[in-house]
Amino acid sequence: MSPLAVQLYSVREQAAVDRRAVLRRIAEIGYGAVEPYDPHVDPVGLAADLEEAGLTVCSVHGPLLDERRASVLAAAAVIGADTVIVPMAPAEWFADLGGLELAARSINEAAVEAADHGLRLGYHNHWWELEQQVDGRPALEVLAELLAPEVLLEVDVYWAATGGVDPSALLTRLGERVRYLHVKDGPATKEGPMTAVGAGSVPIVNALTTAPDAVRIVELDHCATDMVEALADSHAYLTGLIAAGRVSP
């Protein structure tokens, strides 16, 4: 069982003031892992702060499709990650098949270099990969077929719902390629503030039961309430689901 994790983009403002304190608080809440979004900025310092807090790294986001790729891959090794995730690709790449082929080439190229460093590589979606369709299908699903088999997927259930797709149905169609889930909640709109997991309109339970083996990472891009309190409430909700037997550990 993988520990519940937090995407550190959620606490970017708090970490800018006192990263060590924020990481300690995440651990106190009960999270066991984090997903950094900028590991190449200060990998040595981040590794030390994570060790002090007793947190592991489940994966990392970083700019893997440009000239910063090498620094992200090197940083991943320093902080003990085995998986790097492309956080997004330009929305225009998902407008037609030609754009998807460009996206696939770019991501597959990054995956080869990641493998040379002993790392797996994945792709994380926003809403535009689902909202836009190619040949009558959500563009993300077409992209998945163009990606090399070793490229995994990190499905953001909130952005999937925002893009007009049922998250559970999407997870079913994508199957075992989905190794990570971004678990977030709120009104499922592009601009509206998010909420603690369990307090919004996203069908969280259905998504978790559809992909029971995927690593669960809580991320709230911005929040209607205090962010740290929302992370604590999210942890309580998710662990409550597990305790009640509604989702698997």
VOPAGU-2260 file (C-alpha; in pm, 1 decimal, decimal comma):
REM VOPAGU-2260
SITE   aa  ch    i         X         Y         Z
SITE  MET   A    0       0,0       0,0       0,0
SITE  SER   A    1     141,0     336,7    -103,0
SITE  PRO   A    2     103,6     616,6     152,5
SITE  LEU   A    3    -128,6     905,6      81,9
SITE  ALA   A    4      69,8    1188,4     -72,0
SITE  VAL   A    5      46,9    1564,3    -122,4
SITE  GLN   A    6     144,0    1748,7    -438,4
SITE  LEU   A    7     360,6    2028,8    -301,3
SITE  TYR   A    8     219,5    2280,8    -548,8
SITE  SER   A    9     -73,1    2293,3    -306,0
SITE  VAL   A   10     144,7    2454,9     -38,6
SITE  ARG   A   11     369,7    2664,0    -262,4
SITE  GLU   A   12     281,8    2987,1     -79,9
SITE  GLN   A   13     337,8    2840,1     265,0
SITE  ALA   A   14     661,1    2667,6     158,5
SITE  ALA   A   15     795,7    2996,0      25,1
SITE  VAL   A   16     782,2    3122,0     384,2
SITE  ASP   A   17     899,3    2809,2     572,0
SITE  ARG   A   18     932,0    2487,5     373,7
SITE  ARG   A   19    1057,7    2281,1     666,2
SITE  ALA   A   20     760,9    2375,7     882,0
SITE  VAL   A   21     514,8    2297,4     603,7
SITE  LEU   A   22     666,1    1954,2     542,9
SITE  ARG   A   23     656,4    1877,3     913,9
SITE  ARG   A   24     289,2    1975,7     922,5
SITE  ILE   A   25     210,5    1751,8     624,4
SITE  ALA   A   26     369,3    1461,4     808,9
SITE  GLU   A   27     183,3    1547,9    1130,2
SITE  ILE   A   28    -147,1    1533,8     942,8
SITE  GLY   A   29     -62,3    1176,5     847,9
SITE  TYR   A   30      58,1    1195,5     490,9
SITE  GLY   A   31     356,3     973,9     419,0
SITE  ALA   A   32     477,8    1108,0      86,8
SITE  VAL   A   33     490,2    1413,7    -134,3
SITE  GLU   A   34     513,3    1495,1    -502,1
SITE  PRO   A   35     745,1    1795,6    -553,9
SITE  TYR   A   36     683,0    2021,3    -853,0
SITE  ASP   A   37    1019,6    2201,4    -874,3
SITE  PRO   A   38    1286,5    1954,6    -754,1
SITE  HIS   A   39    1556,2    2105,5    -973,7
SITE  VAL   A   40    1548,7    2436,7    -783,8
SITE  ASP   A   41    1701,9    2309,1    -457,2
SITE  PRO   A   42    1728,8    1928,9    -461,9
SITE  VAL   A   43    1984,6    1897,2    -182,3
SITE  GLY   A   44    1793,3    2124,2      53,9
SITE  LEU   A   45    1462,2    1959,9     -33,3
SITE  ALA   A   46    1606,0    1613,0      27,6
SITE  ALA   A   47    1728,0    1719,9     371,6
SITE  ASP   A   48    1394,8    1876,5     464,9
SITE  LEU   A   49    1203,3    1567,9     350,6
SITE  GLU   A   50    1427,8    1338,1     550,8
SITE  GLU   A   51    1383,9    1551,8     861,2
SITE  ALA   A   52    1005,5    1541,0     820,0
SITE  GLY   A   53    1003,4    1165,9     757,6
SITE  LEU   A   54     841,9    1199,8     416,0
SITE  THR   A   55     919,0    1001,3     102,0
SITE  VAL   A   56     881,6    1105,9    -261,6
SITE  CYS   A   57     622,7     920,9    -468,7
SITE  SER   A   58     700,5    1103,7    -793,9
SITE  VAL   A   59     800,2    1448,8    -916,0
SITE  HIS   A   60     663,5    1704,9   -1158,5
SITE  GLY   A   61     904,7    1914,9   -1357,9
SITE  PRO   A   62     974,4    2082,2   -1693,7
SITE  LEU   A   63    1069,5    1769,2   -1885,0
SITE  LEU   A   64     991,6    1888,0   -2236,8
SITE  ASP   A   65    1248,2    2168,2   -2257,9
SITE  GLU   A   66    1612,2    2243,1   -2182,9
SITE  ARG   A   67    1556,7    2195,7   -1807,3
SITE  ARG   A   68    1499,6    1821,5   -1846,2
SITE  ALA   A   69    1851,0    1718,8   -1748,8
SITE  SER   A   70    1836,2    1917,8   -1425,4
SITE  VAL   A   71    1501,0    1763,0   -1332,0
SITE  LEU   A   72    1628,5    1410,5   -1395,9
SITE  ALA   A   73    1939,5    1475,8   -1188,6
SITE  ALA   A   74    1731,9    1624,7    -906,3
SITE  ALA   A   75    1499,6    1323,8    -902,7
SITE  ALA   A   76    1793,1    1102,9    -809,4
SITE  VAL   A   77    1897,1    1338,2    -529,4
SITE  ILE   A   78    1554,0    1336,5    -363,6
SITE  GLY   A   79    1499,0     963,4    -409,3
SITE  ALA   A   80    1229,8     961,5    -677,2
SITE  ASP   A   81    1186,0     680,5    -927,7
SITE  THR   A   82     918,4     846,2   -1142,6
SITE  VAL   A   83     906,6    1184,1   -1314,6
SITE  ILE   A   84     586,3    1333,2   -1452,2
SITE  VAL   A   85     533,5    1578,7   -1736,5
SITE  PRO   A   86     287,8    1819,0   -1568,1
SITE  MET   A   87     133,6    1950,8   -1889,7
SITE  ALA   A   88     179,6    2007,4   -2260,3
SITE  PRO   A   89      48,9    2299,7   -2467,5
SITE  ALA   A   90    -327,3    2294,5   -2518,3
SITE  GLU   A   91    -286,4    2344,2   -2892,4
SITE  TRP   A   92    -111,7    2007,5   -2920,0
SITE  PHE   A   93    -444,0    1841,0   -2836,9
SITE  ALA   A   94    -648,9    2005,1   -3111,3
SITE  ASP   A   95    -577,1    1752,3   -3386,8
SITE  LEU   A   96    -388,8    1433,8   -3469,2
SITE  GLY   A   97     -80,9    1620,6   -3589,0
SITE  GLY   A   98     -50,9    1795,2   -3256,0
SITE  LEU   A   99     -95,7    1469,4   -3068,7
SITE  GLU   A  100     179,1    1308,4   -3273,3
SITE  LEU   A  101     408,1    1597,9   -3179,9
SITE  ALA   A  102     313,3    1557,2   -2813,8
SITE  ALA   A  103     379,5    1184,2   -2825,5
SITE  ARG   A  104     720,0    1230,3   -2987,8
SITE  SER   A  105     820,4    1486,0   -2726,0
SITE  ILE   A  106     702,1    1276,1   -2433,0
SITE  ASN   A  107     849,4     953,1   -2570,6
SITE  GLU   A  108    1183,9    1126,3   -2621,5
SITE  ALA   A  109    1179,0    1242,9   -2261,0
SITE  ALA   A  110    1092,7     888,8   -2149,4
SITE  VAL   A  111    1400,6     749,0   -2322,6
SITE  GLU   A  112    1625,7     996,1   -2144,0
SITE  ALA   A  113    1449,9     930,3   -1813,4
SITE  ALA   A  114    1508,2     557,1   -1857,3
SITE  ASP   A  115    1877,5     627,1   -1909,0
SITE  HIS   A  116    1868,5     770,6   -1555,4
SITE  GLY   A  117    1678,2     470,1   -1418,7
SITE  LEU   A  118    1351,4     662,7   -1401,1
SITE  ARG   A  119     997,9     602,3   -1523,6
SITE  LEU   A  120     813,9     886,6   -1695,4
SITE  GLY   A  121     446,6     973,9   -1700,6
SITE  TYR   A  122     204,2    1240,0   -1819,5
SITE  HIS   A  123     -43,1    1442,6   -1608,4
SITE  ASN   A  124    -358,4    1587,6   -1761,4
SITE  HIS   A  125    -546,8    1912,1   -1725,3
SITE  TRP   A  126    -893,6    1978,1   -1868,5
SITE  TRP   A  127    -789,7    2060,5   -2223,4
SITE  GLU   A  128    -676,1    1706,8   -2302,8
SITE  LEU   A  129   -1031,9    1587,2   -2229,7
SITE  GLU   A  130   -1235,0    1884,2   -2348,5
SITE  GLN   A  131   -1077,5    1868,7   -2692,4
SITE  GLN   A  132   -1162,5    1567,3   -2904,9
SITE  VAL   A  133    -983,9    1402,7   -3195,3
SITE  ASP   A  134   -1177,6    1161,2   -3415,1
SITE  GLY   A  135   -1467,5    1183,6   -3172,3
SITE  ARG   A  136   -1263,9    1078,2   -2868,7
SITE  PRO   A  137   -1105,1    1273,3   -2583,3
SITE  ALA   A  138    -760,0    1375,9   -2703,0
SITE  LEU   A  139    -591,3    1222,5   -2398,3
SITE  GLU   A  140    -713,4     877,0   -2496,4
SITE  VAL   A  141    -573,8     915,2   -2846,6
SITE  LEU   A  142    -244,6    1039,4   -2703,0
SITE  ALA   A  143    -225,8     734,4   -2476,2
SITE  GLU   A  144    -228,8     509,5   -2782,2
SITE  LEU   A  145      58,2     705,9   -2937,5
SITE  LEU   A  146     279,0     697,3   -2630,2
SITE  ALA   A  147     545,2     432,9   -2582,9
SITE  PRO   A  148     419,4     142,5   -2368,2
SITE  GLU   A  149     650,6     233,4   -2081,8
SITE  VAL   A  150     502,6     583,7   -2043,7
SITE  LEU   A  151     253,2     582,1   -1757,4
SITE  LEU   A  152     -35,6     815,9   -1684,7
SITE  GLU   A  153    -122,6    1030,3   -1385,8
SITE  VAL   A  154    -492,2    1108,9   -1414,3
SITE  ASP   A  155    -618,0    1423,4   -1246,6
SITE  VAL   A  156    -977,2    1335,9   -1163,4
SITE  TYR   A  157   -1079,7    1698,3   -1105,2
SITE  TRP   A  158    -955,1    1818,7   -1440,8
SITE  ALA   A  159   -1107,5    1513,8   -1607,6
SITE  ALA   A  160   -1447,8    1610,5   -1468,5
SITE  THR   A  161   -1387,9    1973,5   -1564,3
SITE  GLY   A  162   -1312,7    1859,2   -1918,9
SITE  GLY   A  163   -1654,3    1697,4   -1940,4
SITE  VAL   A  164   -1549,4    1334,9   -1891,6
SITE  ASP   A  165   -1664,3    1097,5   -1618,9
SITE  PRO   A  166   -1343,0    1018,5   -1428,2
SITE  SER   A  167   -1433,8     656,4   -1359,9
SITE  ALA   A  168   -1519,9     586,7   -1722,6
SITE  LEU   A  169   -1193,5     747,8   -1829,6
SITE  LEU   A  170    -995,4     539,5   -1581,9
SITE  THR   A  171   -1164,4     224,8   -1707,3
SITE  ARG   A  172   -1073,1     302,9   -2067,0
SITE  LEU   A  173    -712,3     392,2   -1984,0
SITE  GLY   A  174    -669,6      80,7   -1772,1
SITE  GLU   A  175    -343,8     -23,0   -1610,8
SITE  ARG   A  176    -145,0     264,8   -1759,9
SITE  VAL   A  177    -286,0     480,4   -1482,5
SITE  ARG   A  178     -36,6     448,9   -1197,8
SITE  TYR   A  179    -107,5     776,7   -1017,1
SITE  LEU   A  180    -419,5     976,7    -935,6
SITE  HIS   A  181    -442,2    1344,1    -852,3
SITE  VAL   A  182    -726,2    1349,2    -603,3
SITE  LYS   A  183    -888,8    1688,6    -574,3
SITE  ASP   A  184   -1239,2    1823,6    -530,0
SITE  GLY   A  185   -1450,1    2132,4    -578,9
SITE  PRO   A  186   -1700,0    2263,3    -833,2
SITE  ALA   A  187   -1521,2    2104,4   -1133,6
SITE  THR   A  188   -1485,2    2437,5   -1310,0
SITE  LYS   A  189   -1177,7    2590,8   -1466,7
SITE  GLU   A  190   -1157,6    2890,0   -1235,1
SITE  GLY   A  191   -1360,4    2813,5    -922,8
SITE  PRO   A  192   -1175,4    2759,8    -593,4
SITE  MET   A  193   -1125,2    2398,3    -493,1
SITE  THR   A  194   -1235,1    2240,7    -168,2
SITE  ALA   A  195   -1113,0    1970,1      64,9
SITE  VAL   A  196   -1152,9    1627,5     -90,6
SITE  GLY   A  197   -1503,8    1503,8     -16,2
SITE  ALA   A  198   -1657,2    1851,6       1,3
SITE  GLY   A  199   -1705,2    1909,7    -371,1
SITE  SER   A  200   -1887,4    1762,4    -668,7
SITE  VAL   A  201   -1621,8    1526,7    -808,5
SITE  PRO   A  202   -1717,3    1155,5    -777,6
SITE  ILE   A  203   -1412,6    1069,3    -569,0
SITE  VAL   A  204   -1524,2     729,1    -439,3
SITE  ASN   A  205   -1605,3     599,3    -786,3
SITE  ALA   A  206   -1266,2     710,2    -916,0
SITE  LEU   A  207   -1076,9     549,9    -628,3
SITE  THR   A  208   -1260,9     220,7    -663,4
SITE  THR   A  209   -1201,4     216,3   -1039,1
SITE  ALA   A  210    -823,6     256,0    -999,2
SITE  PRO   A  211    -758,9      93,5    -660,2
SITE  ASP   A  212    -387,5      36,5    -713,2
SITE  ALA   A  213    -299,7     387,5    -829,5
SITE  VAL   A  214     -98,1     607,6    -593,5
SITE  ARG   A  215    -328,6     872,3    -444,0
SITE  ILE   A  216    -193,5    1225,2    -440,9
SITE  VAL   A  217    -400,0    1509,1    -296,8
SITE  GLU   A  218    -358,4    1836,1    -483,5
SITE  LEU   A  219    -554,5    2157,0    -442,3
SITE  ASP   A  220    -433,9    2417,0    -690,4
SITE  HIS   A  221    -609,4    2690,6    -493,7
SITE  CYS   A  222    -864,4    2659,2    -219,6
SITE  ALA   A  223   -1174,6    2830,9     -85,2
SITE  THR   A  224   -1053,6    2771,2     271,9
SITE  ASP   A  225    -719,6    2753,7     452,2
SITE  MET   A  226    -499,6    2525,3     244,5
SITE  VAL   A  227    -337,9    2330,6     527,7
SITE  GLU   A  228    -675,1    2277,0     695,0
SITE  ALA   A  229    -813,1    2155,4     361,8
SITE  LEU   A  230    -527,5    1906,9     331,7
SITE  ALA   A  231    -602,8    1781,8     683,4
SITE  ASP   A  232    -973,4    1749,6     603,3
SITE  SER   A  233    -886,4    1567,3     280,5
SITE  HIS   A  234    -668,8    1320,4     469,1
SITE  ALA   A  235    -945,3    1259,5     724,0
SITE  TYR   A  236   -1198,5    1199,9     446,7
SITE  LEU   A  237    -980,0     958,1     252,5
SITE  THR   A  238    -868,2     760,0     555,3
SITE  GLY   A  239   -1231,2     750,4     666,0
SITE  LEU   A  240   -1329,6     592,1     335,2
SITE  ILE   A  241   -1062,7     328,9     387,1
SITE  ALA   A  242   -1167,7     261,8     746,5
SITE  ALA   A  243   -1529,8     223,3     637,3
SITE  GLY   A  244   -1432,1     -21,7     365,1
SITE  ARG   A  245   -1565,8     201,9      89,0
SITE  VAL   A  246   -1230,4     207,6     -89,8
SITE  SER   A  247    -930,3     -21,2     -68,4
SITE  PRO   A  248    -626,7      79,6     139,2
